[in-house]
């Protein structure tokens, strides 16, 4: 492992007061965001008008990704403060799930942009192209790609590390458990390819929808704004890939604040972006919002009764 990575994986323990404050912030944010996101998933499962719509299926997959990623981040942080070092095998399992869901998010955003593009630009073919079965097949494909991305690191570790390494304890960090020298270059190349691909899809679909919106179609204008929000979400997702750059830059300004810098940047990169997803459909979409109110605020089920006639 090179010296730059070592500097970022070297961790000193916070004092009790600081540790409590940081963990309270993380846990409160995790509970609040996951409560809202879990309510969105519950709303989706309860209403056929939602779970038979490819748009909401893709959105719910994105929300589930957020729940998984935020839960893994908070769990790793809590365990690292409570026991400080984790068993390598447990650490790897947590990181595998977190990284797979992280890779899944931009790919899901690309699929959602394509769905908007087809709905606006090819409305007569939308029901044929964007079926429920094809949507779930697409989701399964991106989960498979995400799994293959991180499983390659696991297989390399199994081939190069001794059995004793997987039984040892260390501070749970991706660079600490996946120590292959080529990994950094692999991450850089794969991140560039992934981001360029997704950005090209977003730009293409946005300008195509923009052309349709000039005809003053309300749905086209709404779809254009939705793709813009997807672009903003993707921009937040990209912060994950410049994590080390941000940390290193701040360390040059505040060389003694490595623990606080790492915590703050992690909150910015992994937690706060999870606040955006509920806004996209949970608050902006009238159909989803109508059913969401029933579950989020525990109101009566009178609003859901007309669902039987749909």
C-alpha positions as semicolon CSV with decimal commas, in nm:
position;residue;x (nm);y (nm);z (nm)
1;X;0,000;0,000;0,000
2;X;0,141;0,338;-0,095
3;X;0,203;0,614;0,153
4;X;-0,085;0,832;0,037
5;X;-0,336;0,559;0,107
6;X;-0,169;0,477;0,435
7;X;-0,212;0,833;0,556
8;X;-0,580;0,811;0,492
9;X;-0,630;0,475;0,655
10;X;-0,436;0,557;0,970
11;X;-0,695;0,628;1,236
12;X;-0,662;0,764;1,588
13;X;-0,941;0,733;1,837
14;X;-1,161;1,031;1,923
15;X;-1,224;1,121;2,283
16;X;-1,553;1,002;2,436
17;X;-1,741;1,330;2,390
18;X;-1,644;1,370;2,025
19;X;-1,720;1,004;1,952
20;X;-2,067;1,034;2,106
21;X;-2,147;1,353;1,912
22;X;-2,037;1,204;1,579
23;X;-2,228;0,881;1,631
24;X;-2,543;1,060;1,743
25;X;-2,532;1,275;1,428
26;X;-2,483;0,970;1,207
27;X;-2,749;0,757;1,375
28;X;-3,010;1,036;1,383
29;X;-2,956;1,114;1,014
30;X;-2,966;0,745;0,928
31;X;-3,290;0,685;1,121
32;X;-3,465;0,992;0,977
33;X;-3,364;0,932;0,616
34;X;-3,427;0,558;0,631
35;X;-3,767;0,616;0,792
36;X;-3,876;0,835;0,502
37;X;-3,724;0,602;0,244
38;X;-3,877;0,294;0,408
39;X;-4,215;0,466;0,398
40;X;-4,165;0,525;0,026
41;X;-4,092;0,155;-0,027
42;X;-4,394;0,059;0,187
43;X;-4,615;0,294;-0,014
44;X;-4,486;0,143;-0,337
45;X;-4,561;-0,213;-0,220
46;X;-4,912;-0,129;-0,100
47;X;-5,049;0,019;-0,423
48;X;-5,071;-0,165;-0,751
49;X;-5,085;0,157;-0,950
50;X;-4,730;0,220;-0,830
51;X;-4,574;-0,127;-0,834
52;X;-4,696;-0,194;-1,189
53;X;-4,536;0,126;-1,322
54;X;-4,175;0,092;-1,450
55;X;-4,096;0,449;-1,344
56;X;-4,182;0,384;-0,980
57;X;-4,012;0,043;-0,987
58;X;-3,684;0,207;-1,089
59;X;-3,730;0,482;-0,833
60;X;-3,795;0,231;-0,555
61;X;-3,480;0,042;-0,650
62;X;-3,287;0,368;-0,612
63;X;-3,444;0,428;-0,271
64;X;-3,357;0,073;-0,160
65;X;-2,998;0,141;-0,268
66;X;-2,996;0,450;-0,049
67;X;-3,128;0,254;0,249
68;X;-2,865;-0,017;0,208
69;X;-2,576;0,224;0,157
70;X;-2,672;0,448;0,448
71;X;-2,727;0,151;0,678
72;X;-2,390;-0,001;0,590
73;X;-2,211;0,330;0,641
74;X;-2,370;0,387;0,981
75;X;-2,313;0,026;1,091
76;X;-1,945;0,034;0,995
77;X;-1,896;0,364;1,174
78;X;-2,070;0,247;1,492
79;X;-1,873;-0,077;1,503
80;X;-1,547;0,106;1,442
81;X;-1,615;0,333;1,740
82;X;-1,742;0,057;1,967
83;X;-1,479;-0,211;1,899
84;X;-1,243;0,004;1,686
85;X;-1,117;-0,291;1,479
86;X;-1,334;-0,549;1,302
87;X;-1,274;-0,900;1,184
88;X;-1,152;-0,879;0,823
89;X;-1,413;-1,123;0,693
90;X;-1,698;-0,923;0,850
91;X;-1,549;-0,598;0,723
92;X;-1,527;-0,736;0,370
93;X;-1,892;-0,849;0,379
94;X;-2,008;-0,501;0,485
95;X;-1,792;-0,329;0,224
96;X;-1,912;-0,561;-0,054
97;X;-2,275;-0,468;0,010
98;X;-2,199;-0,096;0,047
99;X;-1,988;-0,071;-0,269
100;X;-2,234;-0,272;-0,479
101;X;-2,522;-0,043;-0,380
102;X;-2,304;0,262;-0,444
103;X;-2,223;0,148;-0,800
104;X;-2,590;0,061;-0,851
105;X;-2,714;0,417;-0,794
106;X;-2,572;0,594;-1,104
107;X;-2,672;0,302;-1,324
108;X;-3,028;0,324;-1,193
109;X;-3,030;0,700;-1,261
110;X;-2,933;0,627;-1,621
111;X;-3,221;0,379;-1,657
112;X;-3,465;0,632;-1,509
113;X;-3,350;0,898;-1,758
114;X;-3,397;0,653;-2,047
115;X;-3,748;0,570;-1,922
116;X;-3,837;0,942;-1,915
117;X;-3,695;0,985;-2,266
118;X;-3,902;0,696;-2,406
119;X;-4,218;0,817;-2,229
120;X;-4,187;1,168;-2,380
121;X;-4,032;1,107;-2,720
122;X;-4,194;0,769;-2,801
123;X;-4,520;0,771;-2,602
124;X;-4,692;0,517;-2,828
125;X;-4,412;0,263;-2,780
126;X;-4,358;0,330;-2,409
127;X;-4,591;0,054;-2,287
128;X;-4,423;-0,196;-2,520
129;X;-4,062;-0,105;-2,441
130;X;-4,091;-0,025;-2,070
131;X;-4,275;-0,326;-1,935
132;X;-4,263;-0,442;-1,574
133;X;-4,077;-0,759;-1,671
134;X;-3,813;-0,572;-1,871
135;X;-3,772;-0,321;-1,589
136;X;-3,697;-0,592;-1,334
137;X;-3,460;-0,758;-1,583
138;X;-3,274;-0,427;-1,622
139;X;-3,254;-0,388;-1,243
140;X;-3,120;-0,743;-1,211
141;X;-2,857;-0,664;-1,474
142;X;-2,725;-0,356;-1,298
143;X;-2,715;-0,545;-0,966
144;X;-2,512;-0,816;-1,141
145;X;-2,272;-0,559;-1,289
146;X;-2,235;-0,393;-0,949
147;X;-2,164;-0,726;-0,784
148;X;-1,905;-0,824;-1,045
149;X;-1,729;-0,490;-0,995
150;X;-1,659;-0,550;-0,627
151;X;-1,635;-0,931;-0,637
152;X;-1,324;-0,897;-0,854
153;X;-1,152;-0,735;-0,554
154;X;-1,271;-1,016;-0,329
155;X;-1,138;-1,286;-0,560
156;X;-0,804;-1,105;-0,586
157;X;-0,784;-1,083;-0,207
158;X;-0,866;-1,453;-0,168
159;X;-0,590;-1,538;-0,414
160;X;-0,322;-1,312;-0,267
161;X;-0,386;-1,298;0,109
162;X;-0,313;-1,567;0,364
163;X;-0,593;-1,738;0,560
164;X;-0,462;-1,571;0,876
165;X;-0,534;-1,228;0,724
166;X;-0,908;-1,301;0,699
167;X;-0,911;-1,405;1,065
168;X;-0,731;-1,093;1,185
169;X;-0,881;-0,762;1,301
170;X;-0,825;-0,416;1,153
171;X;-0,991;-0,079;1,112
172;X;-1,266;-0,140;0,855
173;X;-1,168;0,048;0,541
174;X;-1,173;-0,064;0,178
175;X;-0,805;0,014;0,117
176;X;-0,710;-0,180;0,430
177;X;-0,878;-0,506;0,327
178;X;-0,824;-0,487;-0,050
179;X;-0,451;-0,423;-0,072
180;X;-0,378;-0,521;-0,431
181;X;-0,146;-0,264;-0,597
182;X;-0,349;-0,244;-0,919
183;X;-0,676;-0,168;-0,738
184;X;-0,630;0,209;-0,738
185;X;-0,581;0,217;-1,114
186;X;-0,878;-0,016;-1,164
187;X;-1,100;0,213;-0,958
188;X;-0,989;0,522;-1,150
189;X;-1,052;0,365;-1,490
190;X;-1,385;0,203;-1,400
191;X;-1,512;0,522;-1,234
192;X;-1,423;0,730;-1,540
193;X;-1,592;0,483;-1,777
194;X;-1,902;0,460;-1,557
195;X;-1,940;0,834;-1,509
196;X;-1,880;0,919;-1,877
197;X;-2,136;0,658;-1,984
198;X;-2,403;0,778;-1,741
199;X;-2,341;1,147;-1,813
200;X;-2,368;1,086;-2,188
201;X;-2,702;0,914;-2,133
202;X;-2,828;1,198;-1,914
203;X;-2,717;1,470;-2,156
204;X;-2,864;1,289;-2,456
205;X;-3,199;1,222;-2,292
206;X;-3,216;1,575;-2,148
207;X;-3,165;1,751;-2,482
208;X;-3,407;1,517;-2,658
209;X;-3,669;1,586;-2,391
210;X;-3,585;1,957;-2,410
211;X;-3,669;1,953;-2,780
212;X;-4,002;1,789;-2,705
213;X;-4,071;2,038;-2,427
214;X;-4,057;2,327;-2,674
215;X;-4,391;2,206;-2,801
216;X;-4,529;2,324;-2,462
217;X;-4,624;1,974;-2,357
218;X;-4,667;1,968;-1,980
219;X;-4,540;1,610;-1,942
220;X;-4,230;1,689;-2,148
221;X;-4,144;1,989;-1,933
222;X;-4,191;1,784;-1,617
223;X;-3,972;1,506;-1,757
224;X;-3,705;1,762;-1,847
225;X;-3,698;1,888;-1,489
226;X;-3,686;1,530;-1,360
227;X;-3,381;1,450;-1,574
228;X;-3,217;1,768;-1,442
229;X;-3,273;1,641;-1,090
230;X;-3,125;1,306;-1,193
231;X;-2,820;1,498;-1,310
232;X;-2,795;1,668;-0,972
233;X;-2,825;1,330;-0,802
234;X;-2,550;1,193;-1,024
235;X;-2,331;1,490;-0,936
236;X;-2,374;1,402;-0,570
237;X;-2,297;1,037;-0,646
238;X;-1,973;1,147;-0,810
239;X;-1,857;1,292;-0,480
240;X;-1,790;0,933;-0,375
241;X;-1,522;0,908;-0,642
242;X;-1,343;1,226;-0,535
243;X;-1,354;1,137;-0,165
244;X;-0,976;1,102;-0,135
245;X;-0,916;1,423;-0,333
246;X;-1,143;1,622;-0,101
247;X;-0,986;1,472;0,211
248;X;-0,632;1,534;0,088
249;X;-0,715;1,892;-0,009
250;X;-0,864;1,968;0,333
251;X;-0,570;1,800;0,507
252;X;-0,338;2,047;0,335
253;X;-0,536;2,330;0,496
254;X;-0,601;2,157;0,831
255;X;-0,324;1,897;0,879
256;X;-0,427;1,814;1,236
257;X;-0,794;1,756;1,164
258;X;-0,785;1,422;0,986
259;X;-1,055;1,259;1,203
260;X;-1,298;1,550;1,179
261;X;-1,228;1,597;0,809
262;X;-1,289;1,229;0,734
263;X;-1,614;1,232;0,931
264;X;-1,743;1,556;0,773
265;X;-1,657;1,453;0,418
266;X;-1,815;1,111;0,471
267;X;-2,138;1,273;0,589
268;X;-2,130;1,505;0,287
269;X;-2,055;1,228;0,038
270;X;-2,252;0,929;0,170
271;X;-2,533;1,062;0,388
272;X;-2,663;1,398;0,263
273;X;-2,711;1,281;-0,099
274;X;-2,959;1,024;0,034
275;X;-3,189;1,319;0,120
276;X;-3,241;1,394;-0,249
277;X;-3,412;1,072;-0,358
278;X;-3,737;1,125;-0,160
279;X;-3,780;1,462;-0,331
280;X;-3,777;1,327;-0,686
281;X;-4,104;1,131;-0,670
282;X;-4,203;1,125;-0,306
283;X;-4,273;1,499;-0,304
284;X;-4,280;1,609;-0,671
285;X;-4,491;1,331;-0,819
286;X;-4,863;1,386;-0,755
287;X;-4,958;1,019;-0,780
288;X;-4,689;0,900;-0,541
289;X;-4,749;1,193;-0,305
290;X;-5,120;1,113;-0,277
291;X;-5,051;0,762;-0,149
292;X;-4,742;0,860;0,048
293;X;-4,937;1,097;0,275
294;X;-5,147;0,808;0,401
295;X;-4,846;0,612;0,526
296;X;-4,601;0,889;0,616
297;X;-4,840;1,074;0,846
298;X;-5,040;0,766;0,956
299;X;-5,369;0,911;0,834
300;X;-5,678;0,703;0,773
301;X;-5,702;0,467;0,482
302;X;-5,994;0,646;0,316
303;X;-5,762;0,780;0,049
304;X;-5,659;0,430;-0,051
305;X;-6,013;0,291;-0,100
306;X;-6,053;0,422;-0,458
307;X;-5,748;0,207;-0,538
308;X;-5,983;-0,094;-0,574
309;X;-6,137;0,055;-0,886
310;X;-5,806;0,119;-1,064
